[in-house]
Amino acid sequence: MKHARCCVHRVIRLTDIWRDDAPGERRFAVVENGNIVEIHIQRDALWALGECGAGRIDRKTPSGAYVVADDGNELLLRSKIAVPEGARVMFEVTREAISEPGRIKPPEILLRDKAEHPIIGKDALWEARLASLGQSAINASVAEGFDVAIAGQSHVGDVTISFQRSKAGLVFDIDGIGDAFAINRVAATEIARLLRLYQVGAMVMIDFVSMASKAQRTQIAETFDAASLADPRPFERTAINGYGMMQVVRARPRPSVLDQLFGTRIAALSDETQAYWLLRAVAQSSGFGTRTVTARPDVAALLDCECWAAWRAQAIRLAGADMVVVADEKATGYGHVHVAQS
């Protein structure tokens, strides 16, 4: 008797790319079946991965040198060179600047020959990044994907996954009521999702609820591995030890979304993020009157500085109206944009 062939159910993912550009800040999201699964951000104030530029050797170190680019930013070269201090050099960015609580790691570079490596700018790099996804991008907001990041918590049923950046890496803590194995299984899947969503690299430390059984700890680690298959970035991890701790490590050529949102702060939006978001609000606002942007003094100073002039002009052009910045110590949230009635 011939048996019927068994058909394995296959999950079909319908993928879209949402593009969400604004003055000084570009975003896109990978969306599967209507859910945002990856968020990518590029900010024009910073050197981008693969971008080429020129500068001079500012000071040499035993293992490399610091280079000051023509825009005044300092970059790190991690290889010995024969050229003297003060010499002009061409370079390519191999790792973007990384903001961590209390400090900023400078971009890392390699020296390049101008004739062999033509200058590549941010626009071309961004478009190439989008083109690599193999499909057209549609204009749509990705802001809803920031809600969990800003809260620092994700809730899945009765399980709460809290996370916070530190100098050592991103730390996850898990809470829930009931069976530890069931709680950890939910958390392992959700943490894998968050790491992909916010493009988190470097060290990640996960504090699972303690389980006495080594077999259960192995199953939870394997659950994390299975949930991470959707994330194309390779990683290494430890086993879960008897205290419930597991470490995960990925390369970090770019800052994560969390790094970009919070900068050198732990759980508060950076001044840069607030300024970018206010410019975005101006660019997307409607009406004919002047846009009055009210923000805390540090954010207002950033919006008014000369180095942001091009992005202010872009926001004004997109809004079709003039823009005025007002500093207010009592400004709440990240500030607001008021459209004059005229």
N, C-alpha and C positions, 0 to 999 in steps of 0.2 A: 504494500500500500504506500502510495507516494504522499508525503506530508506537504501541506501547504507551506509556502515560504513565509517566514515571519517578517513583517515590515516594522522596522524600528522607527519610533516617532522622532522626527527631527524638528528642532526649534529653528524657525526661520526668523532672522533678524532683519527688520526693515530699517536701514540706516539713512539718516539725513545729516547734513552739515549746516549748522546755523552760524551765520556770520554777524558780528555785532561790533562794528567799528565806530569809534568816536575820536574827537581831537586828542592826540597824544597816546591813546590806548586802543589797541586792537584786541578783539576776542573772537574765538570761535569755539563751538561745542560740537562734539560728536553725539548724535541723538539716535537711540535705538528704540524702536516701537514707542516713540513719543516721550521717552525718558532720557534726560541728559546723563551720559555716562563718562564723558571727558570734557574738561574745560581747559582751554589754552589761552594765555594772555601774553601779549608783547607790548611793552611800554617804550615809547620813542625816546624817553630821556636816558635810557640805558643802552649799553652795547649789547647787541643780539648775538646769539650763537651763530658762528659762521661769518659774521660781519668783518670786513677788512677796513683798515684805517692806517693812519700814520702818526708818528710821535717821535719823542726823543728819549734816550736812556737817561733817566733821572739819577738813579743810584744803583750800583751793582751790589749783590749779596754773594756769599760763598756758594750758593746754589742757583743763582739766576740774577734777576734784576727787576727793578720797578720802572715802568715806562709811563711817561705822561703823554697822553694823546693830545692831539691838536685842540680838542674841546676842553682840555684841562683836567679830564678824569685820569685817575691813576689805575694802571693795569699791572698784573703780575706775570712775569716770565719765569717759568720753573725749569730753566735749562741754562747752563753756562754758555757765555758768549765771549767772543774775542773783541768785539767792538767796544770803544771807550765810552765813558759817561759823556753825555751831551750829544752823541751821534744820532742822526736821524735814521729811523727804521720804519719798515712796513710790517704790519702784523695782521693776524687773523684771530678772532676770539674763539677759544676752545671751551670755555665755560663762562656763563654769564655771572654777573654780580649776584651774590646770595645774601639776603637780609636775614639775620637771626636775632633773637632777643638780645638787645644791647650792643650789637655790632653788625657791620657789613663786610662781607668778604669781597675783595675786589675781583673784577673779571680776570680770567687767566687767558694767556695768549701764546701763540707761537709766531716767530718771525717768518715773514714771507718775502719772496723776491717780487717786486712790482711787475716785472716783465712776464713772469710765469703765473702770477696770481692777480688778476685785475680786481679793482676795488668792487666789492659787493655791498650794496646798501640794504637798509631795513625793508624797504618796499619790496625789493626782489626776493629777499629771504622769506617774507611773510607770504607772498604769492606762491612761492615754491612749496612752502609748507602746506598751504591749502591744496595746491595741485597734486601733491603726493597722496592725498586722500582718494584721488581717482574719481571724484564726482563734483558736480556744481554745488556751490554754497548758496543758501537762501538767507535773506536778511531777516533775523529774528533775535529777540532779546534772550540773553542767557542769564539774566540777573537772578532768576529764581534759584539757580544752582548755588548761590552764595549763602542762602539762608542757614544751612546747617553749619557752614564754616564760621559764620559770624556768631552763631549760638554756641559753638564749641561742643555740641551734643547732637547725637542722632538717637531717635527712639524707634525701636522696632518692637511692636507689641509691648510687653512688660519689661523689655531689656533696654537699658540705657547705656550708650557708648559715648563716653566723654573723651575729649582729646585736647592736648595743649602742646604748643611748640616750646622747646628748650634749646639751649646751646648744644646739647648732646644729640638732639633729634626730636621727632614727634612721639609723644607718649599717649597711649590709649589706656583708659581704665574702664572696666566693665562692671555694671551693677544689674541685679535682677533678683527676683524672688522665686525660689523653687529649686529645681534640679540643676546643679552646676553644669553638667554635660549639655543639657538642652540650652541653657543660657549661652554657653560658650560657642555652641554650634551656630546659633543665630549671629553672635557677635563676630565670629570668624568670617562669615559671608559678608556681613555689612562692612567690616574694616577693609576687606579686599576691594569692595565697591568704592569706598571713600578714597583709598589710596590711588585708584585709577581716576576717579572723578576729579580730584585736586592735583593729580600728577605729582605725587609726593615721592621724593627720592631720598638718598642718604639713609641715616639710621632711623628705624621705627621700632619702638619698644611697646609690646602689648602685654598688659597685665590681665590675664584671664582669671576667672574665678577658680580657685584651687580645686584640683581633682586628685583623689588618692590613687586612682588607677592609671598606670602608665599606658595601658591600651587605649583608654579614653583620651589621654593627652595626645597620643599618636593620631587618633581619629580626628581630633580637632585640628591638628596641624595639616592633615590631609584635606580636611574641609576647606581650610584657607587656600591650600594649593589649587584645589579644584575651582574655587571661586575666582582665583587669580588668572585662570587660563584665558579669560576674555581680555586681560591686560597684556598687550604685546611686549611690554618692557620686562626683561629678565630680572630675576632677583635671587638672592640667597637668604636662607633663614636658618635659625637654630631649631633644635627640638624645644618643646615646652618643658621647662624644668618642674620640679616638684612644687615650686612656689607659684606656678602658673605663668611664668615669664617666658616670652618668646621674642627674639630679635629678628628683624627683617632688614635687609640692606639692598638698595638699588643705586645705580649711578644717578648723579644729579647734575647734568650739564646746564640745566635751567632752574630758576627758582620755582617752587610749587606755587599754586594759587594762594595757599595760606601765607607763604613768604611775601607774595606781592600785596596781598590785602593788608597785612599787619606790619610789614617792615621790621623795624627793630623793637616793636612793642610785642607784648604777649597776647593780649586779648582785646586790643582796641585798634580800630582802623588807623593806619598811618596818615600823616598829613598829605603825603603824595596821593594816596588812594582817595581821600576826601576831595582833594583838588581835581583829580581826574573825573570823579563822579559828578562834581558840580559843573565842570565843562561839558560833560555828557548831557546833563540836564538842560544846560543852555542850548546846546546844539539840537536837542530834541523837543524844545519848547515850541509852543505855537502862540500866535498873536503878533501885534505890530509894535507894541511899546518896548521901551528899553528894558533889558533884563538886569535886575539888581540882584547880585549874588552876595548873600550874607554868610559869613564864615568866621570861625575863630581867627584871631590875629595871625597865627603862624600859617594857617592855610591861606588866608587872604594875601599875605606877603608872597607866598609861593605863586599864587595866581597872577599877582601883579609883577613878578620879577621878569627881567628882560629875556631870560632863557625860555620862558613860556610864552613869549609874544606870538610866535607862529601858531600855537594851538589856540590862543585867545582869538586870533584873527580868523582861524578856521571855524571856531564855535560861532563867532559873530556872523560869518558868511552863511553858515548853515541855518542859523536862526533868522537871518534876514533883518536883524535889529542890533542896535548897539548894546554894550554890556558894561556895567559898573560894578566894581567890587567894594564891599563895605565890611570892615573888620568889626566884630562884635564879640566881646569876651563872654557874653551870655548866650551865644549861639548854641542851639541844641543839635544833637545828632551830628551829621557832617555838614550842616548848614542848609540853606534853601535858596531857591531862585524865584524871584517875584517878577511877574510881567506887568509893566505899567499899562494902565488903560489909556489909550490915546487914539 
